[in-house]
């Protein structure tokens, strides 16, 4: 029984790590897209 729980915990931790890295990539991508748009918006005001 404890081995199953440990495997489940390991799987959960790896999934959380994967989610955090993918969200970081998403944030970077959004920043790459949004920052130039924001700068253009500021200069065209």
Buried (B, 14 or more C-beta within 10 A) or exposed (E): EEEEEEEEEEEEEEEEEEEEEEEEEEEEEEEEEEEEEEEEEEEEE
